[in-house]
Amino acid sequence: MIAVIACTPATQKTYEHPAYFDTVFARAYTIEESSVAASHAYLEDAYARFPEAGKADLFRKYAFMHLYSMRIFNYQKAMLYADSMLTLFNDKSLQQRYPLNYAQALLSRGDVLRDQKKYNEAYLYFYRGREVLQKTNDTCLYHEYASRLALVYYRQEKYPEAARYFSETFQWLSRCDTSSFNTFYVLQGMLDNTALSYDKAGNDRRALALYDSTLDFIRKRGAKFLHIPDQARGIKAATAVVYGNKGSLLLRMGDTLAAESLFRQSIAINLHGRDEKKDAQMTMAKLAALYLSRNFYDSARAVLREMKSSLDMLPDAEIRQRWLSLQWQYYEKTDQQNAGYAALKDYVTLKDSLAAAAPKPVVADINKEFERMAGEHRLEILQKNNELKTAYLFILVFLCLSVILIAVMIWQNWRKSRRHVAALQLLNQEVTTQHEHIQKSLAALEQSQQNHYRMMKIVAHDLRNPVGAINTIASLLLMANQPERKEQDKEMIELISTSSVSALNLISDLLELDTSLTNMEMEILEIDVALKYCVDLLQTKAMEKNQSIRLHAEPVQVMACPEKIWRVFSNLINNAIKFSPDGAHIEVELKRQNGNVRVAVKDQGIGIPPSMQGKIFSQTTEVKRKGTRGEASFGFGLSISKQIIEAHDGIIWFETEEGKGTTFYIEMKAASRK
């Protein structure tokens, strides 16, 4: 629970009353140890008697009830309380005033989605929570995000990633205040979870070393809390959990005696404790399986009876399913067929019920489940009675017959193939000849195209200097203030200057066409910064037409060539200015979406007619049009932009409505966050 204490002037609304509610929650936690219902009733009554409760006070209540709902796996109520917490912070000012509470609300909703196996949605809320925590500049709170992401990876069975984030949580939290019992308890849990993740990933040596490190950590760091009964009980329960996890690893490594000892120690602690009874039930299942594998039937029966008594007091459907499976195996091994069939039937029924409620389908056909298990049982009987040799004989006969049949089929196909070999060879020669002709034609076409582009660039390059000189001379003539110059001469000089500028722009576009984009120098680019720079440069041009450019950008990185990407932005925004009327608004948006970066440039211009839409990205002058003020256009800018974006493995497209405007979109892959 995150409690935020602040001083507020008397003129402001009071959102929290810690002096009253600190006492209330301390009492509620005490009552909860003996009766959960009484604790919740007391809490409701305390809030009813204090109508002045503010939003921060209500947050404490919702957080308390959310945690309880998560512990009893009531995800519907847990989600309601998480939504209630978020509703309290609809106001931006409250989000800024209580960032820790707001972050906890986001993370709490993510917790529910994670346990419902809606991992993509959960990650969104974890990410938003992390963003809020990072703005506080308190690195000690990063573990709140890292631990949740670790659990998502663990639930998805991505154990190496889970181990990395559990370890990262431990490291972040270790740098902060470790004097409190709650911090100690979280630290030992993260260390144990890291070991468990390596265990699941099959890294036995690393997992075993971390289990021992966890026990050593609990023994050394937990000693100072043993004088407090509740905390001493929590330390014993945590130790028992590690015993159970380590025992599973040792059993897999073949050390059954050590595994049995750890299982029994874990059960002895947690079965009679208060906090980890479910862990005791799961450990009893491991111990019973161990006894059954070693044919210690009396010991297995005793553990299964004790496990059933615990499940009667604290039911759990998944653990009961495991118990029924073990009970069936026990009856089968002790030759109690009727009882075994009844246990098997109950097991399959419960399994189907759980599968129907699960988010992803599993085998739910009871008849097929019976057939599969019965088949396994029959195979075991065959092995015991040495009847497997007969099965091998049948298999051998079947294989011999199959070989003979295959040989006959090969012989028949070989006879048929001889008649077709000559025809196929002739056809192959014809295809080869045609292929050579096509290759020669393609080579000639490619050489012709290269000659065309080379000639075009030579012409364009040679034109740049004389046209530039014409522009310079026209500009100098305009700058020279000669009263005797006729107005008609001045207009002609201005026309020369304007025409030369247009010609220079056309030459630049021609030189850019078909530019090789294969050897671009790529780098990590803050694309939002580049886009803002381009917008700032073009604001002046837009103001000449009383237009405004509005930018909405998220911080995003891409791997790109800065000069090429800047040219694309400049082309699209210049077009929006050119083809929009005076006084129009141009919207530029940059956002991250599903691992990609999407840029949208939306204008209120003349739109693109249907006859031009299929040619808009082609290298042709058929698509050139004048702007709303008669600005010149050569029709090459969008073609160049398409080449650049596709060279970055991106896509560019547009949506338009003639007479109302056009929106151009660019989508590229976002760079990984460091």
C-alpha positions in Angstrom: 0.0 0.0 0.0 1.4 3.4 -1.0 0.4 6.2 1.4 1.0 9.8 0.3 1.0 12.5 3.0 0.9 16.1 1.9 0.0 19.4 3.4 -2.8 21.3 1.7 -4.0 24.8 2.3 -7.4 25.3 4.0 -8.9 26.6 0.8 -8.2 23.4 -1.1 -10.2 20.2 -0.9 -8.7 17.6 1.4 -8.1 14.3 -0.3 -6.6 12.3 2.6 -7.0 11.8 6.3 -4.0 9.7 7.4 -4.4 10.3 11.1 -7.8 8.6 11.1 -7.3 5.9 8.4 -3.8 4.7 9.5 -5.5 3.5 12.7 -8.4 2.0 10.8 -6.2 -0.1 8.5 -3.9 -1.2 11.3 -7.0 -2.5 13.1 -8.4 -4.1 9.9 -5.2 -6.0 9.3 -5.2 -7.3 12.9 -8.9 -8.5 12.6 -8.1 -10.2 9.2 -5.8 -12.6 11.0 -8.7 -14.2 12.7 -11.7 -13.4 10.4 -11.6 -11.9 6.9 -15.4 -11.2 6.9 -15.1 -9.3 10.2 -12.2 -7.3 8.9 -14.1 -6.2 5.8 -17.2 -5.4 7.8 -15.1 -3.3 10.2 -13.6 -1.4 7.2 -17.0 -0.7 5.6 -18.3 0.6 9.0 -15.3 2.8 9.5 -15.8 4.5 6.1 -19.5 4.8 6.7 -18.8 6.7 9.9 -16.4 9.1 8.1 -18.3 10.7 5.2 -15.4 13.2 4.6 -13.2 10.5 3.2 -11.2 11.9 0.2 -10.1 10.2 -3.0 -6.7 9.2 -1.5 -8.6 7.6 1.5 -10.9 5.7 -0.9 -7.9 4.6 -2.9 -6.5 2.8 0.3 -9.8 0.9 0.7 -10.0 -0.2 -3.0 -6.3 -1.3 -2.9 -7.0 -3.3 0.2 -10.0 -5.1 -1.3 -8.1 -5.6 -4.6 -5.3 -7.4 -3.0 -7.7 -9.7 -1.1 -9.6 -10.5 -4.3 -6.4 -11.4 -6.0 -5.4 -13.7 -3.2 -8.7 -15.7 -3.5 -8.5 -15.6 -7.3 -11.7 -13.6 -7.7 -10.6 -11.8 -10.8 -14.0 -10.2 -11.5 -14.0 -8.3 -8.2 -10.3 -7.6 -8.4 -10.9 -5.9 -11.8 -13.8 -3.8 -10.4 -11.5 -2.6 -7.5 -8.7 -1.8 -10.0 -11.1 0.2 -12.2 -12.4 2.0 -9.1 -8.8 3.0 -8.3 -8.2 4.3 -11.8 -11.5 6.2 -11.8 -10.3 8.2 -8.8 -7.5 9.6 -10.9 -9.4 10.7 -14.0 -8.3 14.2 -13.2 -4.8 15.0 -14.5 -4.0 17.2 -11.5 -4.6 14.2 -9.2 -2.4 12.0 -11.3 0.4 14.6 -10.9 -0.3 15.0 -7.2 -0.4 11.3 -6.4 1.9 9.7 -9.0 2.7 6.6 -6.8 -1.0 5.9 -6.2 -1.8 6.3 -9.9 1.0 4.0 -10.9 -0.2 1.4 -8.4 -3.7 1.6 -9.9 -2.3 1.0 -13.4 -0.2 -1.9 -12.2 -3.1 -3.4 -10.3 -5.2 -3.6 -13.4 -2.3 -5.2 -15.3 -2.0 -7.8 -12.5 -5.6 -8.9 -13.1 -5.1 -9.1 -16.9 -1.9 -11.0 -16.4 -3.6 -13.6 -14.2 -6.4 -13.9 -16.8 -3.6 -14.6 -19.4 -4.4 -11.5 -21.4 -0.7 -10.8 -21.6 -0.8 -8.1 -24.4 -3.3 -6.0 -22.5 -1.5 -6.5 -19.2 1.8 -5.3 -20.7 0.1 -2.1 -21.8 -0.8 -1.2 -18.2 2.5 -2.3 -16.9 4.2 0.0 -19.4 2.0 2.9 -18.4 2.7 2.3 -14.8 6.4 2.2 -15.4 6.2 5.5 -17.3 4.5 7.2 -14.3 7.1 5.7 -11.9 10.0 6.9 -14.0 8.7 10.4 -13.9 9.1 10.4 -10.1 12.9 9.8 -10.6 12.7 7.3 -7.7 14.6 4.3 -9.0 13.7 2.3 -5.9 10.2 1.9 -7.4 11.3 0.3 -10.7 10.9 -3.1 -9.1 7.2 -2.6 -9.1 7.3 -2.9 -12.9 10.1 -5.4 -13.3 8.5 -7.9 -11.0 5.3 -7.9 -12.8 6.9 -8.3 -16.2 8.9 -11.2 -14.8 5.6 -12.9 -13.8 4.2 -12.4 -17.3 7.2 -14.1 -18.8 6.9 -16.9 -16.3 3.2 -17.5 -17.0 4.1 -17.6 -20.7 6.8 -20.2 -20.0 9.5 -17.9 -21.2 11.7 -18.8 -18.3 15.1 -17.3 -19.3 13.4 -13.9 -19.7 11.5 -14.4 -16.4 14.8 -15.2 -14.6 16.4 -12.0 -16.0 13.6 -9.8 -14.7 13.3 -11.5 -11.3 17.0 -10.9 -10.9 16.7 -7.3 -12.0 13.9 -6.7 -9.5 16.2 -8.1 -6.8 19.1 -5.8 -7.8 16.9 -2.7 -8.0 15.3 -3.3 -4.7 18.6 -4.1 -3.0 19.9 -0.6 -3.8 17.1 0.9 -1.7 16.1 0.8 2.0 16.2 -2.8 3.0 15.6 -2.4 6.7 11.8 -3.1 6.6 10.4 -6.6 6.8 8.2 -6.1 3.7 11.3 -5.3 1.6 13.2 -8.3 3.0 10.2 -10.6 2.2 10.0 -9.3 -1.4 13.8 -9.7 -1.9 13.8 -13.3 -0.8 10.8 -14.0 -3.0 12.5 -12.5 -6.1 15.7 -14.6 -5.4 13.6 -17.7 -5.0 11.6 -16.9 -8.2 14.9 -16.4 -10.1 16.1 -19.9 -9.0 12.7 -21.3 -9.9 12.9 -19.8 -13.4 16.3 -21.2 -14.0 15.0 -24.5 -12.7 12.1 -24.5 -15.3 14.6 -23.5 -18.0 16.7 -26.6 -17.3 19.7 -24.8 -15.9 20.1 -27.1 -12.9 23.4 -25.9 -11.6 22.5 -22.2 -11.6 19.1 -23.0 -10.0 20.6 -25.1 -7.2 23.1 -22.4 -6.4 20.4 -19.8 -6.2 18.2 -21.9 -4.0 21.1 -22.2 -1.6 21.7 -18.4 -1.9 18.0 -17.8 -1.1 18.1 -20.0 2.1 21.4 -18.2 3.2 19.8 -14.8 2.5 16.7 -15.7 4.6 18.9 -17.1 7.4 21.2 -14.0 7.6 18.9 -11.1 6.7 15.8 -12.5 8.4 17.4 -13.1 11.8 16.6 -9.5 13.0 12.9 -10.1 12.5 12.5 -13.3 14.4 11.5 -11.6 17.7 8.2 -10.5 16.1 5.8 -13.5 15.9 4.0 -12.6 12.7 7.3 -11.9 10.9 8.9 -15.1 12.3 6.0 -17.1 10.9 6.4 -15.4 7.5 10.1 -16.3 7.5 9.4 -20.0 8.3 6.8 -20.1 5.5 9.2 -18.6 2.9 11.9 -21.1 4.0 9.4 -23.9 3.5 8.6 -22.7 0.0 12.3 -22.8 -1.0 12.6 -26.3 0.5 9.8 -27.5 -1.8 11.2 -25.9 -4.9 14.7 -27.1 -4.2 13.4 -30.6 -3.5 11.8 -30.7 -6.9 15.1 -29.9 -8.5 17.0 -32.5 -6.5 14.4 -35.1 -7.4 14.9 -34.4 -11.1 18.7 -34.7 -10.6 18.2 -38.1 -9.0 18.8 -37.3 -5.3 15.5 -38.8 -4.0 16.6 -39.0 -0.4 17.5 -35.3 -0.2 14.3 -34.4 -2.1 12.1 -36.4 0.3 13.7 -34.8 3.3 13.1 -31.3 1.9 9.5 -32.1 0.9 8.7 -33.3 4.4 10.3 -30.3 6.1 8.4 -27.9 3.8 5.0 -29.7 4.5 5.6 -29.8 8.2 6.0 -26.0 8.3 3.4 -24.8 5.8 0.6 -27.3 6.4 0.2 -26.0 9.9 1.0 -22.4 9.1 -1.3 -19.6 8.0 0.3 -18.1 4.8 1.3 -20.9 2.5 -1.1 -23.8 2.8 -1.5 -24.1 -0.9 2.2 -24.5 -1.3 2.0 -27.3 1.3 -0.7 -29.0 -0.8 1.4 -28.8 -3.9 4.5 -30.1 -2.1 2.4 -33.1 -0.7 1.5 -33.9 -4.3 5.3 -34.0 -5.2 6.0 -36.2 -2.2 3.2 -38.6 -3.0 4.4 -38.9 -6.6 7.9 -39.6 -5.3 6.6 -42.4 -3.1 4.5 -43.9 -5.9 7.6 -43.9 -8.2 9.5 -45.8 -5.6 6.6 -48.2 -4.8 6.3 -46.9 -1.2 2.5 -47.4 -1.3 1.8 -47.0 2.5 3.7 -43.8 2.6 2.0 -42.5 -0.5 -1.4 -43.4 0.9 -0.7 -41.5 4.1 0.4 -38.4 2.2 -2.7 -38.6 0.0 -5.0 -38.8 3.0 -3.3 -35.8 4.6 -3.6 -33.9 1.3 -7.3 -34.6 1.0 -7.9 -33.4 4.6 -6.1 -30.1 3.7 -8.1 -29.7 0.5 -11.4 -30.2 2.4 -10.4 -27.3 4.6 -8.9 -25.1 1.8 -10.3 -26.2 -1.6 -8.4 -25.7 -4.9 -9.6 -27.1 -8.1 -6.2 -27.5 -9.8 -4.6 -29.1 -6.8 -7.6 -31.4 -6.4 -7.1 -32.5 -10.0 -3.5 -33.4 -9.2 -4.7 -35.3 -6.1 -7.2 -37.3 -8.1 -4.5 -38.2 -10.7 -2.2 -39.4 -7.9 -5.1 -41.3 -6.2 -5.9 -43.1 -9.5 -2.2 -44.0 -9.9 -2.1 -45.4 -6.3 -5.2 -47.5 -6.9 -3.8 -48.8 -10.2 -0.5 -49.8 -8.6 -2.2 -51.5 -5.7 -4.6 -53.4 -8.0 -7.8 -51.7 -6.8 -9.5 -51.5 -10.2 -13.0 -50.3 -9.2 -11.6 -47.5 -6.9 -9.1 -46.6 -9.6 -11.8 -46.3 -12.3 -13.9 -44.0 -10.0 -10.9 -41.8 -9.3 -10.0 -41.7 -13.0 -13.6 -40.7 -13.8 -13.6 -37.9 -11.2 -10.2 -36.7 -12.5 -11.3 -36.5 -16.1 -14.6 -34.8 -15.2 -12.7 -32.1 -13.2 -10.1 -31.8 -15.9 -12.8 -31.1 -18.5 -14.5 -28.6 -16.2 -11.3 -26.7 -15.8 -10.5 -26.9 -19.5 -13.9 -25.4 -20.4 -13.2 -22.4 -18.1 -9.6 -21.9 -19.3 -8.8 -19.2 -21.9 -7.2 -21.7 -24.3 -8.7 -25.1 -25.2 -7.4 -28.3 -23.9 -8.4 -32.0 -24.3 -11.9 -32.2 -22.9 -13.3 -35.4 -24.3 -13.7 -37.8 -21.3 -14.0 -40.9 -23.6 -10.7 -40.1 -25.4 -9.1 -39.4 -22.0 -10.3 -42.8 -20.8 -9.0 -44.6 -23.9 -5.6 -42.9 -23.6 -5.1 -43.8 -20.0 -6.4 -47.3 -20.5 -4.0 -47.8 -23.4 -1.1 -46.7 -21.2 -2.3 -49.1 -18.5 -2.5 -52.0 -21.0 1.0 -51.2 -22.3 2.3 -51.5 -18.7 0.6 -54.9 -18.3 2.1 -56.1 -21.6 5.5 -55.1 -20.5 5.1 -56.9 -17.2 3.9 -60.1 -19.0 6.6 -60.0 -21.7 3.9 -59.7 -24.4 5.7 -56.7 -25.9 7.8 -59.2 -27.9 4.6 -60.2 -29.8 3.9 -56.6 -30.6 7.5 -56.2 -31.9 6.9 -59.2 -34.1 3.8 -57.7 -35.6 5.6 -54.5 -36.2 8.5 -56.3 -37.9 6.0 -58.1 -40.2 4.3 -54.9 -41.0 7.6 -53.2 -41.9 8.6 -56.1 -44.2 5.3 -55.9 -46.0 5.7 -52.1 -46.3 9.2 -52.5 -47.7 7.9 -55.0 -50.3 5.0 -52.8 -51.3 7.3 -49.7 -51.6 9.7 -51.7 -53.7 6.9 -52.8 -56.1 5.7 -49.2 -56.4 9.2 -47.9 -57.1 9.7 -50.5 -59.8 6.4 -49.6 -61.5 7.2 -45.9 -61.3 10.6 -46.5 -62.8 9.1 -48.3 -65.8 6.7 -45.4 -66.4 9.4 -42.8 -65.9 11.6 -44.2 -68.6 9.0 -43.3 -71.2 8.9 -39.7 -70.0 12.6 -39.1 -69.5 13.3 -38.2 -73.2 10.3 -35.9 -73.4 11.3 -34.2 -70.2 14.9 -33.7 -71.4 13.6 -32.1 -74.6 11.3 -29.8 -72.7 14.1 -28.9 -70.4 16.3 -27.9 -73.3 13.5 -25.7 -74.7 13.0 -24.1 -71.3 16.7 -23.5 -70.9 16.9 -21.9 -74.4 13.9 -19.6 -73.6 15.5 -18.7 -70.3 18.7 -17.7 -72.0 16.8 -15.5 -74.4 14.9 -13.8 -71.5 18.1 -13.2 -69.6 19.7 -11.5 -72.6 16.5 -9.4 -73.1 16.5 -8.4 -69.4 20.2 -7.5 -69.6 19.6 -5.3 -72.6 16.7 -3.6 -71.0 18.7 -3.0 -67.8 21.6 -1.5 -69.8 19.2 0.7 -71.7 17.6 1.9 -68.5 21.0 2.7 -66.9 22.0 4.6 -70.0 18.8 6.6 -69.8 19.3 7.5 -66.2 23.0 8.3 -66.8 22.1 10.7 -69.7 19.3 12.3 -67.7 21.6 13.0 -64.8 24.4 14.3 -67.0 21.9 16.7 -68.6 20.4 17.7 -65.2 23.9 18.3 -63.7 25.0 20.3 -66.7 21.9 22.5 -66.5 22.3 23.3 -62.8 25.2 25.8 -63.2 23.7 27.9 -66.1 20.2 27.9 -64.5 21.8 28.9 -61.2 23.6 31.7 -62.9 20.4 32.9 -64.5 18.8 33.0 -61.1 21.7 34.8 -59.5 21.7 37.5 -62.3 17.9 37.9 -62.0 18.2 38.3 -58.2 21.0 40.9 -58.6 18.9 42.9 -61.2 15.9 42.9 -58.8 18.1 44.0 -55.9 19.6 46.9 -57.9 17.2 49.8 -57.3 17.2 51.6 -60.7 14.3 54.1 -61.0 14.7 54.3 -64.7 13.8 50.6 -65.2 10.4 50.2 -66.7 7.8 48.3 -64.7 7.4 45.8 -67.6 11.1 45.1 -67.5 10.9 44.5 -63.7 8.0 42.0 -64.2 10.1 40.1 -66.9 13.1 39.9 -64.5 10.8 38.6 -61.7 9.4 36.0 -64.2 13.0 35.0 -65.1 13.9 34.6 -61.3 10.7 32.6 -60.6 11.2 30.3 -63.6 14.9 29.7 -62.7 14.0 28.8 -59.1 11.4 26.3 -60.4 14.0 24.9 -62.9 16.5 24.5 -60.1 13.9 22.6 -58.0 13.2 20.3 -61.0 16.9 19.7 -61.5 17.3 18.7 -57.8 14.4 16.3 -58.1 15.8 14.8 -61.3 19.2 14.3 -59.6 17.5 12.6 -56.7 15.5 10.1 -58.9 16.8 6.5 -58.8 19.4 7.5 -56.3 21.0 4.3 -54.9 19.6 3.7 -51.4 21.4 0.5 -50.7 24.4 2.1 -49.0 22.7 4.6 -46.7 24.4 5.3 -43.4 21.8 4.2 -40.9 21.8 5.2 -37.2 19.4 5.3 -34.2 17.3 8.4 -34.9 15.1 10.3 -32.5 12.4 10.6 -35.2 10.2 12.8 -33.1 13.1 15.4 -32.8 13.7 15.2 -36.6 10.0 15.7 -37.3 9.7 18.7 -34.9 12.8 20.3 -36.6 11.2 19.9 -40.0 7.8 21.3 -38.8 9.6 24.3 -37.2 11.4 25.1 -40.5 8.2 24.9 -42.5 6.1 27.0 -40.1 7.3 30.2 -41.8 6.3 28.9 -45.2 2.9 28.0 -43.9 2.5 31.4 -42.3 2.8 33.0 -45.8 -0.6 31.4 -46.5 -1.9 32.1 -42.9 -1.8 28.4 -42.3 -0.8 26.6 -39.1 1.0 23.2 -38.6 0.1 21.3 -35.5 2.4 18.6 -34.3 1.5 15.7 -31.9 4.5 13.4 -31.4 5.5 10.7 -29.0 9.2 10.0 -28.2 10.2 7.2 -30.6 13.4 5.9 -32.0 14.0 4.3 -35.5 17.0 2.9 -37.4 17.2 5.3 -40.3 19.2 7.7 -42.5 18.5 11.2 -41.0 18.9 13.1 -44.3 16.6 10.8 -46.3 13.9 10.7 -43.6 14.0 14.5 -43.3 13.5 14.8 -47.1 10.4 12.6 -46.9 8.9 14.7 -44.0 9.8 17.9 -46.0 8.1 16.6 -49.2 4.9 15.6 -47.4 4.5 18.8 -45.3 5.5 21.0 -48.3 2.7 19.3 -50.4 0.2 19.8 -47.5 1.1 23.6 -47.5 1.1 23.8 -51.3 -2.3 22.2 -51.9 -4.2 23.6 -48.8 -6.1 26.9 -49.0 -5.2 30.0 -47.0 -6.0 29.8 -43.3 -6.0 25.9 -43.3 -4.8 23.7 -40.4 -2.2 21.0 -41.1 -2.1 18.1 -38.6 1.2 16.1 -38.2 1.0 13.1 -35.8 3.7 10.6 -34.7 2.9 7.7 -32.5 4.1 4.2 -31.6 1.7 1.4 -32.6 2.3 -2.4 -32.3 6.1 -2.1 -32.4 6.0 0.3 -35.4 6.2 4.0 -35.9 3.3 5.7 -37.8 3.5 9.3 -39.1 0.4 11.0 -40.5 0.3 14.3 -42.4 -3.3 15.6 -42.8 -4.2 18.6 -44.8 -7.5 20.4 -45.6 -6.6 20.8 -49.3 -8.0 20.0 -52.7 -7.7 16.2 -52.4 -6.6 13.8 -55.1 -9.0 12.9 -57.9 -9.6 9.2 -58.6 -7.9 9.5 -62.0 -4.6 10.4 -60.4 -4.7 8.2 -57.3 -3.1 5.2 -59.0 -0.2 7.3 -60.4 0.6 9.5 -57.4 3.8 7.6 -56.5 5.0 7.1 -60.1 7.9 8.9 -61.8 5.7 10.8 -64.2 4.7 14.4 -64.8 1.1 13.4 -65.3 0.4 13.9 -61.6 1.8 17.4 -61.3 -0.7 20.1 -60.3 -0.4 23.7 -59.3 -0.9 24.6 -55.6 -3.8 26.8 -54.3 -1.7 29.9 -55.0 -0.4 28.6 -58.3 2.8 27.1 -56.8 4.7 24.9 -59.3 4.8 21.1 -58.9 6.9 18.6 -60.9 5.4 15.4 -59.7 8.6 13.7 -58.5 8.5 14.4 -54.7 6.2 11.5 -53.8 8.1 9.0 -56.0 11.3 9.9 -54.2 9.6 9.6 -50.8 8.3 6.2 -51.7 11.8 5.0 -52.7 13.3 6.3 -49.4 10.6 4.7 -47.2 10.7 1.3 -49.0 14.5 1.4 -48.6 13.9 1.6 -44.8 11.6 -1.5 -45.1 8.6 0.8 -44.5 5.4 1.6 -46.3 3.7 4.8 -47.4 0.1 5.3 -48.4 -2.7 7.9 -48.4 -6.4 8.5 -47.8 -8.1 11.3 -49.7 -11.5 12.9 -50.3 -11.6 15.2 -53.3 -12.3 18.8 -52.2 -11.8 18.0 -48.5 -8.2 17.0 -48.0 -5.7 14.2 -48.0 -3.8 12.3 -45.3 -0.4 10.7 -46.1 0.8 7.9 -43.8 4.3 6.5 -43.2 4.9 3.3 -41.2 8.3 2.0 -40.2 9.6 -0.5 -37.6 10.5 1.1 -34.3 14.0 0.6 -32.8 14.4 -1.6 -29.7 14.5 0.4 -26.4 17.9 0.3 -24.7 
